[in-house]
Structure formats: C-alpha cells, structure tokens
Amino acid sequence: MKWIAVIIVILVAFSLYYYSQHLHREYKEEVLKGLERTSKLEKELINEEDIAHLPDPVQKYLRYVGVLGKEKVKSYRVIIDGSMKTDKDKGWANVDVWQYSFTDEVTRLFFLKMNMSGIPVVGLHAYKDANAAMRIKVAGIFPVVDGKGEEMDQGETVTVLNDMCILAPASLIDNRIKWEPVDALAAKVSFSNGGIKVSATLYFNEEGQLINFVSDDRFYSPTGETYEKVRWSTPVSNFKNINGYNLPTYGEAVWHFPEEDFCYARFNFKDIKYNPVE
C-alpha cells in the first residue's frame, strides 16, 4: 500500500506544479502568436523623413538613441529586475520581469515573479485589443488579484505609450501617435488605440536623453475595486548602449498624490531586443 500512497503524492505534486504554471503557459502562448505574426511583416528602415514631423526635442532624442538606419520596431523583448511595493506602508519585494510587446496589433505581455516575505508570487499583466487584465497568484495557484475594466484598459494604454517612449523610442514614428511642441526640452504626446486616447508630457535634458514621462490619464487602485485618477510619472536615467541603442537602464514608477509622492517600482532594464525571433 505504501507504493500507492507514494504514487498519489507524486501525482498530486505534479498536478499542483502543472497548475502553478498556468499563467506562464498562457504568457508563452500569446508571445509565440505575436512572434509568428510579426515575423511575416516586411522589414523597413527608419530614415530622416520618418522623424521629420516630430517636435525638435523628440527628433534629438531619437538621434541620440540611434534609431536612424535601423529597422522599424514591430516587436520588442525586455528583461527587467528590481523591486516593487504593493502598498505605501509595506516593504520592497524583489521582482523579475519578462515582457514582450507588439506594435502592429498593440499588445503588451508583462510576466512577473516576486518574492513577498518568502512567499513566491507570479503575475501576468496582459493588454490586447485595447483590453487589459491583471492576474496575480500566490505560488502560481491561489488568485489574489483579478483586475480588469475600463479604468484598467485606459491605464494600460498609458503604460503602452510609456513603454514606447522609454523602451522602444523607434516606435514613436507610429501614426497613432500625435505630437504638440512645448519647448526645447519638452513635448506633449497623445496615443490612440481601440477607441482609447491617452496623453503625457515628455521631458528631456540638453544631451537629448528622455528624463521623465508624466501623465494624468492613469488610475490608482489599491484594492482593485475602486479607482482614483492620480498623476503618474516614470523618471529614467543611467543611459547605456544596449544592443546598439542608447537607452535608459534604470527607471521608477511614481504616483503623485496631493499629500505625498509614492514610488512603487524601481526597475533595472537588463536587456532590450527589437524584432526578436524568440
């Protein structure tokens, strides 16, 4: 009878492990679909004409990054580590992130692993067809967050625009993006996707580096049930050459409440690859 008990334990353990990988399997399936689709798209190079309509500081930024003569971005892969806070009064938790984004059919797939007080947590923040969903599970099994709705759709559209500005500047020539000059070191940007329109202000330094992205179109939701529109910014710094592009390697995400600022994410951008094949 002992061997039967052993087999049962093994089967239960295998079943739990298989179930715990559900979010990661879903993430990989969506990634593979996007990679297969974008691999069939025609390759084009960015030229002077492509950036001529952009405000001067944005043109300077793209020249600094080094996009001219490079392929137009159809997809990109980002590997991130850092730390996050789930609440103002809680401590920082280490996080690892793997993200794929696609610009043809706007998609963002953000898969994370966290360690919160010794407890493993996984999450998938997915945006596709202008719909966003955020699911987080303890040990990959027990759901603790299952967020969706209009506010999240809009907020994640802001995040997509933010990624384009910071992680994939070559994508800023997209015709879904509109520009309004501000001055020599700032420009306003708006982005429309699936009937949702969001905007932000970009700030640059004299060198041509992007230093901040500020938007009033995101919603803060501490519980996932109620939403409050709060100014959101993502200051970035420490530009380095990554695979032939000059890109920021450190960024923060900050909520600006009337009483105080709340920085909830500190990210190190470890690798950024454009038009990956895997």
QUIMO-V323829 format. One record per backbone hydrogen bond with DSSP energy under -0.5 kcal/mol. NH is the residue of the N-H (numbers start at 1). CO is the residue of the C=O. E is the energy in kcal/mol with one decimal. If there is no record, write none. Layout:
BEGIN
NH,CO,E
NH,CO,E
END
This chain:
BEGIN
5,1,-1.8
6,2,-2.3
7,3,-2.3
8,4,-2.3
9,5,-2.4
10,6,-2.5
11,7,-2.7
12,8,-2.6
13,9,-2.6
14,10,-2.6
15,11,-2.5
16,12,-2.5
17,13,-2.4
18,14,-2.9
19,15,-2.5
20,16,-2.3
21,17,-0.9
21,18,-0.9
22,19,-1.7
25,21,-2.6
26,22,-2.4
27,23,-2.4
28,24,-2.6
29,25,-2.5
30,26,-2.2
31,27,-2.3
32,28,-2.6
33,29,-1.9
34,30,-2.1
35,31,-2.7
36,32,-2.4
37,33,-2.1
38,34,-2.7
39,35,-1.7
40,37,-1.1
41,38,-1.3
46,70,-2.8
50,47,-0.7
51,47,-0.8
51,48,-0.8
52,48,-0.8
52,49,-0.5
54,51,-1.5
58,55,-0.8
59,55,-2.3
60,56,-2.6
61,57,-1.8
62,58,-2.5
63,59,-2.2
64,60,-2.4
65,61,-2.7
66,62,-1.8
67,62,-1.9
69,46,-3.1
70,67,-2.2
72,44,-3.0
74,72,-0.6
76,101,-2.3
77,273,-2.7
78,99,-2.8
79,271,-2.3
80,97,-2.5
81,268,-1.9
82,95,-1.7
83,266,-2.1
84,93,-2.2
85,264,-2.5
90,87,-1.4
93,84,-2.4
94,115,-0.5
95,82,-2.2
96,113,-2.4
97,80,-3.0
98,111,-2.6
99,78,-2.7
100,109,-2.0
101,76,-2.5
102,107,-2.5
103,74,-2.4
104,74,-0.8
106,104,-0.6
107,102,-2.2
108,127,-2.3
109,100,-2.9
110,108,-0.6
110,125,-2.3
111,98,-2.5
111,109,-0.6
112,123,-2.4
113,96,-2.4
114,121,-3.2
115,94,-1.5
116,119,-2.7
117,115,-0.7
119,116,-1.5
120,118,-0.5
121,114,-2.6
122,137,-2.5
123,112,-2.1
124,135,-2.5
125,110,-2.8
126,124,-0.7
126,133,-2.5
127,108,-2.4
128,131,-2.5
129,106,-0.6
131,128,-1.8
133,126,-2.3
134,147,-2.4
135,124,-2.2
136,145,-2.1
137,122,-3.0
138,142,-2.9
139,120,-3.1
140,137,-1.1
141,138,-2.3
142,138,-2.2
143,141,-0.7
144,136,-3.0
145,136,-1.6
147,134,-2.9
149,132,-0.6
153,149,-2.4
154,150,-2.4
155,151,-2.7
156,152,-2.8
157,153,-1.4
158,154,-1.7
159,155,-1.7
160,156,-2.3
161,157,-2.0
162,158,-2.7
163,159,-2.7
164,160,-2.1
165,161,-2.1
166,162,-2.3
167,163,-2.4
168,163,-1.6
171,168,-2.3
172,169,-2.0
173,170,-0.8
174,171,-1.8
177,174,-1.7
178,190,-2.4
180,188,-2.3
182,183,-0.5
182,186,-1.4
183,186,-1.6
186,183,-1.1
187,202,-1.8
188,180,-3.0
189,200,-2.8
190,178,-2.3
191,198,-2.7
192,176,-1.8
193,196,-2.6
196,193,-1.8
198,191,-2.4
200,189,-2.3
201,214,-2.6
202,187,-3.2
203,212,-2.5
204,185,-2.7
205,209,-2.1
208,205,-1.5
211,203,-3.2
212,203,-1.5
214,201,-2.2
215,232,-2.8
220,228,-3.8
228,220,-2.0
230,218,-1.5
231,256,-0.6
232,215,-2.8
233,254,-2.3
234,213,-1.7
236,211,-1.3
237,250,-2.3
240,247,-2.8
242,240,-0.6
242,245,-3.5
243,241,-0.5
245,242,-1.3
246,65,-2.3
247,240,-2.7
247,245,-0.9
249,237,-1.4
249,238,-0.8
250,237,-1.5
251,267,-2.3
252,235,-2.0
253,265,-1.8
254,233,-2.8
255,262,-2.8
256,231,-2.7
257,255,-0.8
257,260,-1.7
262,255,-3.1
264,253,-2.1
264,262,-0.6
265,253,-1.1
266,83,-2.6
267,251,-3.1
268,81,-3.5
269,249,-1.6
269,267,-0.6
270,79,-2.1
270,268,-1.0
271,79,-1.4
273,77,-2.5
275,75,-3.3
END
